[in-house]
């Protein structure tokens, strides 16, 4: 049995079919379940029932302890986005009862679009001007999200705003220190300038922000583009969404964005072809134009994103040192972490 077959077999489609009928969502037999790409932590399955197309999303059985809570939060954010101009998959229904499928899940409408991480189709692959517009479409997505009032959307309790920025550096510094429990990890000395970057962030922290909805992991592989244009079809993977400082998403996009010069160590996300995509500076300028936001401290958010992502990637390296993760993957992630901290260091100069 292939991995895809095993993952599909972990879902009781008969119980799902009965639930659909009981909820009045469809009338007929569930057919054609197909596993969609979505990483190892989540199951994303497209199927038909009663002449209607559905996409199921739930946490994989043993992926992570709070998988059901994550699904509940994702369903809540998608419900809050209904009726807005934020490109997203429309929520059909959610089930918070773990007993139905062994964990909370939700159903959404299919989205016709492509992920650049799976390859660049035509006409996007052969037109640099199309790719340039794709880069700015990412900013359109952030601008649309920023326009949503979290209170009006019923998300006033979706995040912890007190000390939101103040606790960022300390939280990720503690995360780094926790890797000492992995035998064989050489320690933070293998991450150049990590302490200096942390101090710079604390010394240059913005004084305040206007609360908004954050995606939490906004980068070019977490969107679907329309097959017939450079526009976004949907922003996907809302599992880290919260309410906080919306500039965090812009910083994350900056940190994961590929540099243009030979002296740039590169992004952990590689997309080909890359020619035509705007620079990170152009993205920031576009964000200012389309949101009216003050971007004078955008560099701080980019440095924070490099710091956070670098420390997260180092965790996989630490686990690999202890034999708890693939060694080749650990080395690659460590290399990316070093590159991110080098990028952050240049941005602090």
N, C-alpha and C positions, 0 to 999 in steps of 0.2 A: 504494500500500500504506500503510495506516495505521500509526501508531507501534506500536500493540498488535500488529498483524500482523507487523511487522518484528521485534519483540521475541520473539514466538513462533517466528518463522522462524529465529532464532538458535540454537534448541535442536534437536538431531538426535533426534527422537522415535523413530525406528527403532532407533537405538543404545540409547536409554533402554529401549525395549521389550525388546531382546535382553538387556540387563543385568538387568532385572526377572525375566525367565525364567530366566537363569543363576543368579540368587540364590534362586530358588524363592519369590519374593515374590508372583507372580501367574502365571496361566496364561491367555493369550489376547492379544487385540490391544488396544493402547493406544488409547483413544477419548476424544473430547471435551475436548482440552486447552483450558483457559480461563485467560487471564491475570488474576490478582487484583491489586488495588491493593497497592503496596508500594514506591513511590518509583522513582527512576531507577537506583539503584545495585544493586538486587537484582531477580531474576526470581522471581516466585511464581506457580506454575501448578498449577491443580487439574485432575485427569484421572481417568479410570476405566481399570481393567485387570483382566480376569478377574473382574468383578463386585465389585471392591473400589475404594474411593475413596482417592486419594493427593493430597498436596500436595507439589510439588517446590519447593525453594528453592536457588538458586545465585546467585553474583555475576553481574551483567551483564558481557558480554565484556570491555569496556575500562573498567569503572567505577572500579576502583582496584587498585593493584598487588598488594595482599595479600588480594584477594578470596577466593582458595581457602583461605588460612589462617583467614580470618574464618569461612568456612563450617565448617571443621573445629572451630573453637572453639565455634560455635553448636551443632553436633551433639553435642559433648562435654558442654556444659552441659545440653542437653535429656536426654541419657542419664543424667546425674547426678540429674536431678529426677524420674526415673521412680520411682513408688511413694511420692512425697511428696504433700502436700496443696497444693503450689504449683500454681495453675491454669496450665496450659501445653498446647501441642499435643504429643501423644505421638509420640516419635521412632519411626519404623518401621525405617529403615536409613540408613546414610551411606556415601558413596563418596569416599575420599580421593584416588583416582586421577584426575589431571587429564585423562588421555587419553580417558576415556569421553565426557564432554560438554564438554571444553575447560576444565574447572575442577572443583574439588571441589563436591559437592552433597549434600543429604540429602533424605529423604522423611519426611513426618510425616502424621499423621491430620488430616483436616479438623476445624475447630472451628466450631460453629454459634454465631455471635455477631455483634455489630456494632461498628464503630468510630465513635465520636461525631464524628470529623473528617469522616465521610462523611454526616453528618446524624443527627438524633435521631428515632428511630421512636416509635410509640405502643406501650405506654402511657407511656413515659419522657418524651416531649415535653410531655405535658399534666399531669404530676403532679410538682409541686415536691418532695413527700415522697419520691418515687422517686429524684429526682436527688440529694437529700440522702443517701440510702442508697448511691447510686452513689459519692459522694465517699468515704464511709467504707469501701466495698468496696475502693477502691484501697489503703487502709491494711491491710485484711485480706490483700491480696496481698503487701505488704511484710512483714507479720508472719509469713506462711507461709514466705516466703523466708528470713527471719532465723532461723527454727527449724531450717533445714537446716544440719547440721554439714559444712563444706566438706571436712574431713579424712575423715570417715566416707563422704562422697559421692565420694571419690577425686579431690578437687580441691586437694590441698595444694600443688601446684606451679602452680596456675592464675593466680597473681598474685605480685607482688613486695611483700611486706609491710614490709621494712626501709625506714624513711623514707617510708612511704606518704603520710602527711599533710604531712611536712616538705617534700616536693618539689612539692607541688601548685601553690603560688603561683609559684615560680620557673619551673616548666614553662610555665605559661600566660603569664607575663610574657615569656618568650623567644618564645613563639608570636606575641605582639603585636609584638614588635620585628622579627620576621621579615617583617612586612608592608611594611617599608621598601623591599623589592625591587620593589614594584609602583609604577610611575611614576604620579604624579598623586594618590596617597593623601596626604591632608593630615597624617597622623601621629596620634599618641596624644593630641595636644592637643584633638582633636575628641571625646574621651571624658571627660566631666567626672568628676573625682575618682577616676580609675582608679588613680593612684599611691597616693592616700590609702586606698582600699579594700584594695589589696594590702598596704600596711603594717599596717593594722588586722588583717587575716587572719594575718599573721606574728606579731603581738604577742599575739593572743588564741587561738592554736592549742590545741586540746585536747591533754592530756598523753598520752593513750593511747586504745586502743579494743580491743574484742573482735572478732577477724576474722570475717567472714561473706561470703556471696555477694552481689555487687552486680549489678544489672541494667545499670547504667551510663547509662541514658537513660530513666529511669522518669517518664513523664508520662501524662496522660489519653488521649493519642492512640496510646500504645503498649500499649494493652490492648484486648481485645474484651469487651464486656458481653453477658450472656445476654439473649436477646430476650424472655424471659418474667419477668425479675426484675432487681433492681439488682446482682446478684452478678457477679463477673468470670467470663467463660468461659475466658479465657486471657490471660496476659502474652505479648507478642510482641516481635520484633526484639531478640534477645539478642546482637547483634554487638559490643556494648561491654562485655559482662559480664566480670567478673574477681572475684578474691577480695581484699578490703580492708576498709575501714570501712563497714559497712552503713548508717550514718547519711548517707552521701553520697547515697543514693537518696532519703531523706526530704528532704534539702536541695534536690535537683533538683526534686522535686514542689512544694516551697514556691516555688522561683524561677519555675516555669512556671505556678503557680496564679494564677488571675484574682483581683484585689483586689476588695473590696466598696465602697470609698469613692471619692468623686469625686477625691480627691487622689492616688489610686494611678495611676501612669502606664500600668498595664496589663501583661498578660502577652503574650509573643510567640505564645501559643496562644489562639485565640478559639473559644469554643464557644457555641452558642445552642440553646435558651434556657439561661440561666445561673442564673436565680432558683431558690433551693432548695438549691444546692450549699453545703456547709459552708465556713467560712472556713479560711484556712491555720492559724490558731491552733487551731481545733477539730481539724484534721487532726493537728497535733502532739500535742495532748492525747489523741486517740484512739490514736495510735502508742504513747504512754507506757502507756496502759491495756492495750493488746492485746499488747505485747511485754515490758512490765516494764522497758524501757530507761530510762536516765537521759537526759532530753531537755533538761537545763538549758543545754546549749550548742547547741541546735538552731538558734539564730539564726546561729551561726558557719557551719554547713553550708549554710544558706540563702544567706548572703552569698557563700560560696565558689562556689555554683552560679550565682548571678547574675554573678559575676566571670568564671567560666569560659565560660558560655554567651554573655555579652556579647562576650568576646574572640573566640570562635568565629564569631559572626555578623559581627563587624567584618572578618573575613577575606574574606567575600564582598563586602563594600563595597570593600575594598582592591583586590580583583581586578576589580571593576567599574570602578574608577577607571582601571585600565590596559587597559580594553577586553576583559577576559577573563571577564566575567560580565555578566548583564543589568543595565543601569543602574537600572531601576525596582526590581528585586529588591535590588540593592545598597543603594539609598536606604532601602528598607523595613527591611532588616536593620540598617542603621546606626541608624535610628530606634529599633528594638527594643533594640539594644545600649545606647544612651543611656538608655532607660527602665530597663533592668535595673540599670545602674550607679546610677541615681537611687534605685531601690528598695533596692539594697545599702547606699547611703549612709544612708538613713533607718533601716535596720536596725542600723547601727553606732552610732547616736546614743543 
